[in-house]
Amino acid sequence: MKILNFVRDRWAKIIPRGVFTIVNPAPLRGARPGVEYEAIIGLEIHVQLKTESKMFCSCSTEFGAPPNSQVCPVCLGLPGALPILNEKVVEQAAKAALVLNCDLLKVSSFDKKIYFYPDLPKGYQISQYYQPLARSGYVDIKVRNTRRKIRIRHLHMEEDVGKLVHGEGVSLVDFNRAGLPLIEIVTEPDIRSPEEAGEFLMRLQSNLRYAGVSECNMEEGSLRCDANVSLRPKGTHELYTKTEVKNMNSFKHVMKAIEYEIKRQKRSIEKGEKAVLHTRCWDPERGITVKMRGKALAPCTPHPDLGPVILEEGFIASLRSQLPELSLNRSERFIQQYGIPAPDASVLTSSKELADYYEECIEASSAFGDGSWELNKRIANWIMSELLRELKGKGIGIGACKLSPQALVEMIALIDRGTISGKMAKEVFVEMFETGKRASQIVKEKGLIQISDEETLTKIIERILKENPEVVEDYRKGKEKALGYLVGQVMRETEGRANPQIVNKLLKKRLK
């Protein structure tokens, strides 16, 4: 134990421990009359990096494989098996750090985080404690039209552990997840509400997806979040005793768990109970947090078999050149450049692929459109209503969509030319989505050309008016709904192929 303490003290002189630890928690005893309390929230997020093989071996990272089918002596921690660092992990982790505005450290190192648990085959986890990969980042969030920064304390690389599967009277371990490459992102306690926590997570997820470093899928466990929550009198600056909340597998659960924990801690303060540092579990069925265990730090020691990670300037510069325009900035640009409302811009930039699709549509529309904001809005409407509905119905992403941006824009052009009506376009759209055919081909095959010839429509209208004298009389008495009925009769007569604008114009002219 003396040797372990010596090692820890030696590293502590190089890296100040205060960088990694929150101010010593102080108890908050008894309610203070007239005092308003504020929530102090920090998040610890684990993100699985997008690589084909694990962090220190060549085992596959594919999700959903049979239990214990993607393991080897290295990730099982068998005697004599030595880890070899996957270079792709360093690249993805460094890119994640840059996209989160962190300062990359040119030298970082790996440590053994020692603790014993059934899902940890080696009896320790390879992580970065004393020298993390990056520090001092931030993520911009926007809540109620107010933009602010949530600071990131540090970002480090580490391996994942196995997964416990609990059944009736038995617990099993699946080690497929052991050794998967992770980054852990630790925020400063800058978050003040469940809403801000949810917005931060959504923005973080979006940024990492834009950078292509992770799928960030909470349902599959490639993004996991723990929340540290405490209360303090508003206007003070001390950090009080916190609780850590785990087992939240959706943004909605994170927000609900934090909301509950704030209320629970306030009740505890009002009762005069002493705050104790511990870990709690979110129970989504009951909508409450439940005490799990006390909180203790696992001892760490430098890993003897893994050398330092040294990042060269050329490598960092190359990664910087690959960084994309992030969702929040892109959303604000869409509002200014294309004149679409903020909610629409937020939806369209929710993923890089969807934002790229929209901009390809705008570029394609220049061949027939006038570049007006009205046209940009119509394109956005088709994407948000029809396209996203079909994608959701099929359970696929925009990358697997057969409908190209050029084909969608061509269909909108047919509406503008009067070749097809908006109602026909929805029928055409579904077939385009299913088959990938062009709108003009489908219109020709189905005979869906809209009737816009005024002479043809006038003959039909005359017949409809003769067959409905009572409705004509109602319209002349001021009943506007009568006009809609007559338009409907014409559309039925033409099997929906009559141009509704021209029908309205001709009917009004004839009725006068």
TORZADREN-483734 format. One line per field, with one value per residue (C-alpha): x, y, z; chain; residue number from 1. Coordinates in steps of 0.1 Angstrom, whole numbers, plus 5000, padded with zeros to 4 digits. Layout:
REM TORZADREN-483734
xx = (X; ...)
yy = (Y; ...)
zz = (Z; ...)
kette = (A; ...)
nr = (NUM; ...)
***
This chain:
REM TORZADREN-483734
xx = (5000; 5030; 5042; 5008; 5006; 5041; 5031; 5000; 5018; 5045; 5019; 5000; 5030; 5029; 4992; 4973; 4946; 4922; 4918; 4900; 4881; 4851; 4855; 4850; 4813; 4798; 4766; 4735; 4716; 4681; 4658; 4665; 4634; 4630; 4661; 4657; 4678; 4693; 4704; 4740; 4743; 4773; 4773; 4796; 4790; 4805; 4806; 4815; 4838; 4830; 4858; 4857; 4878; 4882; 4905; 4934; 4927; 4913; 4879; 4849; 4828; 4796; 4764; 4740; 4763; 4757; 4769; 4807; 4813; 4835; 4862; 4899; 4926; 4933; 4898; 4892; 4924; 4939; 4975; 5002; 4979; 4992; 4972; 4981; 4965; 4943; 4954; 4919; 4907; 4932; 4922; 4884; 4889; 4911; 4885; 4858; 4879; 4883; 4847; 4839; 4863; 4888; 4925; 4943; 4973; 5003; 5012; 4987; 4989; 4970; 4964; 4949; 4917; 4915; 4882; 4866; 4832; 4818; 4817; 4854; 4874; 4909; 4901; 4910; 4899; 4924; 4916; 4933; 4933; 4965; 4970; 4938; 4937; 4921; 4909; 4890; 4863; 4828; 4795; 4772; 4736; 4705; 4676; 4646; 4665; 4695; 4728; 4754; 4784; 4785; 4822; 4839; 4865; 4882; 4879; 4898; 4899; 4891; 4879; 4844; 4835; 4813; 4775; 4756; 4724; 4700; 4674; 4653; 4677; 4708; 4731; 4752; 4780; 4784; 4820; 4814; 4813; 4846; 4873; 4851; 4867; 4851; 4857; 4844; 4834; 4832; 4814; 4819; 4789; 4775; 4740; 4712; 4680; 4668; 4660; 4696; 4709; 4687; 4697; 4734; 4731; 4713; 4738; 4767; 4752; 4747; 4783; 4798; 4776; 4785; 4821; 4815; 4831; 4802; 4766; 4757; 4727; 4715; 4692; 4723; 4745; 4769; 4760; 4755; 4751; 4754; 4742; 4757; 4730; 4731; 4713; 4727; 4713; 4710; 4738; 4764; 4794; 4801; 4796; 4775; 4772; 4760; 4743; 4752; 4722; 4727; 4706; 4692; 4689; 4672; 4674; 4638; 4648; 4679; 4657; 4630; 4656; 4672; 4638; 4629; 4663; 4660; 4626; 4639; 4669; 4648; 4624; 4655; 4668; 4635; 4635; 4670; 4685; 4723; 4734; 4755; 4776; 4761; 4749; 4713; 4695; 4667; 4636; 4616; 4585; 4580; 4595; 4618; 4655; 4665; 4696; 4722; 4754; 4780; 4804; 4842; 4871; 4889; 4927; 4947; 4982; 5001; 4998; 5032; 5026; 5012; 5035; 5024; 5002; 5021; 5002; 5022; 5012; 5007; 4983; 4963; 4962; 4950; 4921; 4912; 4909; 4883; 4859; 4824; 4802; 4783; 4745; 4739; 4759; 4744; 4709; 4716; 4730; 4699; 4677; 4698; 4706; 4674; 4648; 4633; 4619; 4641; 4620; 4624; 4661; 4665; 4649; 4668; 4701; 4694; 4717; 4745; 4730; 4696; 4712; 4733; 4701; 4683; 4712; 4715; 4677; 4683; 4712; 4691; 4662; 4683; 4677; 4640; 4633; 4639; 4658; 4630; 4626; 4591; 4605; 4631; 4603; 4582; 4612; 4617; 4580; 4582; 4613; 4599; 4564; 4565; 4601; 4607; 4574; 4583; 4618; 4603; 4577; 4604; 4628; 4657; 4680; 4683; 4715; 4694; 4667; 4662; 4646; 4674; 4673; 4672; 4641; 4623; 4630; 4618; 4585; 4580; 4587; 4559; 4535; 4546; 4541; 4506; 4514; 4503; 4484; 4496; 4473; 4487; 4522; 4517; 4507; 4537; 4560; 4552; 4560; 4592; 4602; 4594; 4610; 4634; 4617; 4615; 4583; 4579; 4581; 4554; 4531; 4534; 4529; 4498; 4483; 4483; 4487; 4466; 4438; 4444; 4427; 4400; 4377; 4376; 4370; 4343; 4323; 4325; 4316; 4285; 4273; 4280; 4261; 4230; 4230; 4232; 4208; 4202; 4239; 4243; 4215; 4231; 4263; 4245; 4229; 4264; 4271; 4309; 4309; 4288; 4318; 4339; 4312; 4311; 4349; 4347; 4322; 4345; 4375; 4354; 4343; 4379; 4392; 4413; 4431; 4415; 4438; 4421; 4432; 4417; 4385; 4381; 4386; 4362; 4335; 4336; 4334; 4305; 4286; 4288)
yy = (5000; 5023; 5017; 5025; 5057; 5066; 5062; 5083; 5110; 5111; 5116; 5141; 5164; 5165; 5168; 5188; 5166; 5196; 5194; 5161; 5164; 5185; 5208; 5188; 5184; 5202; 5192; 5213; 5210; 5223; 5245; 5282; 5304; 5325; 5309; 5299; 5269; 5263; 5230; 5223; 5196; 5180; 5151; 5122; 5108; 5076; 5074; 5043; 5053; 5041; 5016; 4981; 4965; 4969; 4992; 4969; 4938; 4929; 4916; 4929; 4958; 4948; 4952; 4924; 4894; 4862; 4865; 4860; 4854; 4885; 4879; 4869; 4864; 4902; 4915; 4886; 4896; 4861; 4857; 4867; 4886; 4921; 4951; 4969; 5003; 5007; 5038; 5044; 5048; 5077; 5093; 5092; 5103; 5132; 5143; 5141; 5163; 5189; 5189; 5196; 5225; 5208; 5214; 5183; 5174; 5164; 5137; 5115; 5081; 5050; 5039; 5009; 5017; 4990; 4976; 4942; 4935; 4905; 4923; 4934; 4904; 4917; 4931; 4966; 4989; 5005; 5042; 5077; 5092; 5113; 5125; 5126; 5131; 5165; 5193; 5226; 5222; 5234; 5228; 5257; 5251; 5272; 5272; 5296; 5316; 5321; 5307; 5297; 5275; 5243; 5237; 5203; 5196; 5168; 5140; 5107; 5073; 5041; 5006; 4994; 4965; 4935; 4934; 4917; 4899; 4892; 4865; 4846; 4835; 4838; 4865; 4859; 4880; 4888; 4899; 4910; 4947; 4943; 4962; 4984; 5018; 5046; 5082; 5096; 5133; 5150; 5184; 5212; 5217; 5244; 5229; 5244; 5226; 5193; 5212; 5224; 5189; 5175; 5202; 5196; 5159; 5164; 5190; 5167; 5138; 5159; 5172; 5137; 5123; 5152; 5144; 5107; 5095; 5076; 5065; 5079; 5055; 5054; 5024; 5003; 5017; 5036; 5068; 5065; 5093; 5097; 5129; 5145; 5166; 5188; 5219; 5251; 5285; 5306; 5332; 5311; 5295; 5264; 5229; 5209; 5171; 5155; 5123; 5104; 5091; 5061; 5038; 5064; 5051; 5081; 5119; 5119; 5097; 5119; 5149; 5132; 5117; 5150; 5167; 5140; 5142; 5180; 5176; 5148; 5167; 5198; 5177; 5162; 5197; 5208; 5178; 5187; 5154; 5152; 5149; 5118; 5112; 5081; 5066; 5063; 5043; 5057; 5035; 5046; 5025; 5042; 5075; 5077; 5074; 5046; 5044; 5018; 5021; 5045; 5063; 5055; 5063; 5034; 5035; 5041; 5033; 5039; 5010; 4994; 4978; 5009; 5037; 5074; 5086; 5114; 5136; 5154; 5189; 5176; 5149; 5175; 5199; 5172; 5164; 5200; 5203; 5174; 5191; 5198; 5228; 5218; 5216; 5248; 5270; 5253; 5258; 5295; 5297; 5280; 5306; 5335; 5320; 5302; 5321; 5291; 5293; 5283; 5251; 5239; 5247; 5227; 5197; 5198; 5201; 5174; 5151; 5159; 5136; 5153; 5188; 5177; 5164; 5197; 5217; 5194; 5200; 5238; 5234; 5213; 5238; 5265; 5248; 5257; 5279; 5315; 5308; 5324; 5318; 5305; 5277; 5269; 5266; 5243; 5220; 5219; 5211; 5181; 5168; 5173; 5160; 5134; 5122; 5119; 5101; 5075; 5071; 5065; 5041; 5020; 5023; 5036; 5066; 5092; 5074; 5044; 5065; 5058; 5092; 5116; 5153; 5159; 5137; 5154; 5189; 5176; 5166; 5200; 5215; 5195; 5209; 5245; 5239; 5226; 5191; 5175; 5188; 5187; 5158; 5138; 5147; 5129; 5097; 5102; 5108; 5075; 5055; 5075; 5067; 5030; 5025; 5054; 5063; 5098; 5117; 5123; 5085; 5077; 5105; 5091; 5055; 5063; 5089; 5114; 5146; 5174; 5189; 5226; 5232; 5258; 5248; 5212; 5222; 5248; 5220; 5199; 5229; 5237; 5202; 5202; 5235; 5222; 5192; 5212; 5242; 5243; 5245; 5273; 5292; 5287; 5302; 5332; 5337; 5340; 5304; 5301; 5264; 5258; 5267; 5240; 5214; 5223; 5222; 5187; 5176; 5187; 5169; 5138; 5140; 5143; 5117; 5143; 5154; 5189; 5219; 5232; 5268; 5269; 5252; 5278; 5306; 5293; 5285; 5319; 5335; 5314; 5318; 5356)
zz = (5000; 5007; 4972; 4957; 4977; 4966; 4930; 4934; 4952; 4925; 4898; 4919; 4919; 4881; 4877; 4904; 4919; 4921; 4884; 4887; 4920; 4930; 4960; 4992; 4998; 5027; 5045; 5040; 5073; 5079; 5058; 5059; 5060; 5029; 5012; 4975; 4965; 4931; 4915; 4908; 4881; 4865; 4840; 4834; 4799; 4785; 4747; 4727; 4698; 4663; 4655; 4639; 4667; 4704; 4722; 4730; 4708; 4674; 4686; 4667; 4682; 4663; 4684; 4690; 4686; 4707; 4743; 4748; 4711; 4706; 4732; 4733; 4760; 4759; 4766; 4791; 4810; 4808; 4822; 4798; 4774; 4768; 4754; 4722; 4717; 4687; 4668; 4654; 4690; 4696; 4663; 4671; 4707; 4697; 4670; 4697; 4720; 4692; 4682; 4719; 4720; 4743; 4746; 4735; 4757; 4736; 4762; 4780; 4797; 4808; 4843; 4861; 4879; 4905; 4917; 4918; 4902; 4883; 4850; 4852; 4841; 4849; 4883; 4870; 4842; 4818; 4820; 4820; 4855; 4860; 4824; 4804; 4766; 4768; 4791; 4793; 4766; 4763; 4744; 4733; 4742; 4735; 4760; 4756; 4730; 4754; 4743; 4769; 4774; 4795; 4803; 4801; 4828; 4810; 4784; 4786; 4770; 4787; 4780; 4787; 4811; 4806; 4810; 4837; 4827; 4856; 4855; 4881; 4908; 4885; 4871; 4840; 4824; 4788; 4781; 4745; 4757; 4777; 4760; 4738; 4733; 4753; 4760; 4793; 4793; 4826; 4827; 4852; 4875; 4852; 4845; 4865; 4854; 4839; 4807; 4803; 4810; 4782; 4758; 4766; 4760; 4727; 4715; 4726; 4708; 4677; 4677; 4681; 4653; 4630; 4636; 4628; 4660; 4676; 4669; 4704; 4707; 4743; 4735; 4724; 4752; 4730; 4750; 4788; 4813; 4850; 4867; 4898; 4916; 4946; 4960; 4975; 4985; 4954; 4951; 4971; 4954; 4975; 4961; 4986; 4990; 4958; 4948; 4916; 4896; 4873; 4850; 4826; 4791; 4774; 4775; 4788; 4817; 4825; 4827; 4848; 4872; 4878; 4883; 4909; 4926; 4930; 4947; 4969; 4981; 4988; 5010; 5027; 5035; 5049; 5072; 5085; 5073; 5068; 5032; 5025; 4994; 4976; 4944; 4934; 4906; 4885; 4885; 4853; 4862; 4895; 4885; 4915; 4924; 4947; 4969; 4956; 4975; 4991; 4969; 4970; 4947; 4932; 4936; 4904; 4894; 4861; 4836; 4832; 4798; 4779; 4770; 4768; 4740; 4722; 4697; 4671; 4658; 4622; 4635; 4654; 4625; 4602; 4626; 4628; 4591; 4591; 4616; 4603; 4608; 4639; 4643; 4663; 4640; 4610; 4623; 4627; 4592; 4578; 4594; 4579; 4545; 4536; 4556; 4573; 4609; 4638; 4647; 4611; 4611; 4643; 4628; 4595; 4613; 4639; 4619; 4594; 4568; 4569; 4568; 4538; 4521; 4525; 4511; 4481; 4475; 4477; 4452; 4428; 4430; 4414; 4381; 4381; 4411; 4418; 4451; 4471; 4508; 4500; 4479; 4506; 4531; 4508; 4504; 4541; 4546; 4522; 4540; 4576; 4569; 4541; 4540; 4578; 4582; 4556; 4570; 4605; 4591; 4575; 4604; 4582; 4582; 4555; 4542; 4531; 4514; 4476; 4470; 4459; 4466; 4428; 4425; 4453; 4438; 4403; 4419; 4434; 4400; 4385; 4411; 4402; 4365; 4372; 4358; 4391; 4421; 4457; 4464; 4434; 4445; 4478; 4459; 4436; 4466; 4483; 4451; 4446; 4481; 4476; 4442; 4436; 4404; 4391; 4395; 4357; 4351; 4377; 4364; 4329; 4339; 4361; 4338; 4367; 4346; 4360; 4340; 4336; 4303; 4310; 4282; 4294; 4330; 4320; 4304; 4336; 4358; 4337; 4342; 4379; 4384; 4365; 4387; 4420; 4417; 4455; 4462; 4437; 4454; 4488; 4475; 4462; 4496; 4511; 4522; 4514; 4522; 4491; 4470; 4486; 4479; 4442; 4440; 4455; 4429; 4401; 4417; 4420; 4384; 4373; 4397; 4415; 4384; 4380; 4388; 4420; 4416; 4381; 4392; 4420; 4396; 4369; 4395; 4411; 4376; 4366; 4398; 4395)
kette = (A; A; A; A; A; A; A; A; A; A; A; A; A; A; A; A; A; A; A; A; A; A; A; A; A; A; A; A; A; A; A; A; A; A; A; A; A; A; A; A; A; A; A; A; A; A; A; A; A; A; A; A; A; A; A; A; A; A; A; A; A; A; A; A; A; A; A; A; A; A; A; A; A; A; A; A; A; A; A; A; A; A; A; A; A; A; A; A; A; A; A; A; A; A; A; A; A; A; A; A; A; A; A; A; A; A; A; A; A; A; A; A; A; A; A; A; A; A; A; A; A; A; A; A; A; A; A; A; A; A; A; A; A; A; A; A; A; A; A; A; A; A; A; A; A; A; A; A; A; A; A; A; A; A; A; A; A; A; A; A; A; A; A; A; A; A; A; A; A; A; A; A; A; A; A; A; A; A; A; A; A; A; A; A; A; A; A; A; A; A; A; A; A; A; A; A; A; A; A; A; A; A; A; A; A; A; A; A; A; A; A; A; A; A; A; A; A; A; A; A; A; A; A; A; A; A; A; A; A; A; A; A; A; A; A; A; A; A; A; A; A; A; A; A; A; A; A; A; A; A; A; A; A; A; A; A; A; A; A; A; A; A; A; A; A; A; A; A; A; A; A; A; A; A; A; A; A; A; A; A; A; A; A; A; A; A; A; A; A; A; A; A; A; A; A; A; A; A; A; A; A; A; A; A; A; A; A; A; A; A; A; A; A; A; A; A; A; A; A; A; A; A; A; A; A; A; A; A; A; A; A; A; A; A; A; A; A; A; A; A; A; A; A; A; A; A; A; A; A; A; A; A; A; A; A; A; A; A; A; A; A; A; A; A; A; A; A; A; A; A; A; A; A; A; A; A; A; A; A; A; A; A; A; A; A; A; A; A; A; A; A; A; A; A; A; A; A; A; A; A; A; A; A; A; A; A; A; A; A; A; A; A; A; A; A; A; A; A; A; A; A; A; A; A; A; A; A; A; A; A; A; A; A; A; A; A; A; A; A; A; A; A; A; A; A; A; A; A; A; A; A; A; A; A; A; A; A; A; A; A; A; A; A; A; A; A; A; A; A; A; A; A; A; A; A; A; A; A; A; A; A; A; A; A; A; A; A; A; A; A; A; A; A; A; A; A; A; A; A; A; A; A; A; A; A; A; A; A; A; A; A; A)
nr = (1; 2; 3; 4; 5; 6; 7; 8; 9; 10; 11; 12; 13; 14; 15; 16; 17; 18; 19; 20; 21; 22; 23; 24; 25; 26; 27; 28; 29; 30; 31; 32; 33; 34; 35; 36; 37; 38; 39; 40; 41; 42; 43; 44; 45; 46; 47; 48; 49; 50; 51; 52; 53; 54; 55; 56; 57; 58; 59; 60; 61; 62; 63; 64; 65; 66; 67; 68; 69; 70; 71; 72; 73; 74; 75; 76; 77; 78; 79; 80; 81; 82; 83; 84; 85; 86; 87; 88; 89; 90; 91; 92; 93; 94; 95; 96; 97; 98; 99; 100; 101; 102; 103; 104; 105; 106; 107; 108; 109; 110; 111; 112; 113; 114; 115; 116; 117; 118; 119; 120; 121; 122; 123; 124; 125; 126; 127; 128; 129; 130; 131; 132; 133; 134; 135; 136; 137; 138; 139; 140; 141; 142; 143; 144; 145; 146; 147; 148; 149; 150; 151; 152; 153; 154; 155; 156; 157; 158; 159; 160; 161; 162; 163; 164; 165; 166; 167; 168; 169; 170; 171; 172; 173; 174; 175; 176; 177; 178; 179; 180; 181; 182; 183; 184; 185; 186; 187; 188; 189; 190; 191; 192; 193; 194; 195; 196; 197; 198; 199; 200; 201; 202; 203; 204; 205; 206; 207; 208; 209; 210; 211; 212; 213; 214; 215; 216; 217; 218; 219; 220; 221; 222; 223; 224; 225; 226; 227; 228; 229; 230; 231; 232; 233; 234; 235; 236; 237; 238; 239; 240; 241; 242; 243; 244; 245; 246; 247; 248; 249; 250; 251; 252; 253; 254; 255; 256; 257; 258; 259; 260; 261; 262; 263; 264; 265; 266; 267; 268; 269; 270; 271; 272; 273; 274; 275; 276; 277; 278; 279; 280; 281; 282; 283; 284; 285; 286; 287; 288; 289; 290; 291; 292; 293; 294; 295; 296; 297; 298; 299; 300; 301; 302; 303; 304; 305; 306; 307; 308; 309; 310; 311; 312; 313; 314; 315; 316; 317; 318; 319; 320; 321; 322; 323; 324; 325; 326; 327; 328; 329; 330; 331; 332; 333; 334; 335; 336; 337; 338; 339; 340; 341; 342; 343; 344; 345; 346; 347; 348; 349; 350; 351; 352; 353; 354; 355; 356; 357; 358; 359; 360; 361; 362; 363; 364; 365; 366; 367; 368; 369; 370; 371; 372; 373; 374; 375; 376; 377; 378; 379; 380; 381; 382; 383; 384; 385; 386; 387; 388; 389; 390; 391; 392; 393; 394; 395; 396; 397; 398; 399; 400; 401; 402; 403; 404; 405; 406; 407; 408; 409; 410; 411; 412; 413; 414; 415; 416; 417; 418; 419; 420; 421; 422; 423; 424; 425; 426; 427; 428; 429; 430; 431; 432; 433; 434; 435; 436; 437; 438; 439; 440; 441; 442; 443; 444; 445; 446; 447; 448; 449; 450; 451; 452; 453; 454; 455; 456; 457; 458; 459; 460; 461; 462; 463; 464; 465; 466; 467; 468; 469; 470; 471; 472; 473; 474; 475; 476; 477; 478; 479; 480; 481; 482; 483; 484; 485; 486; 487; 488; 489; 490; 491; 492; 493; 494; 495; 496; 497; 498; 499; 500; 501; 502; 503; 504; 505; 506; 507; 508; 509; 510; 511; 512)
***
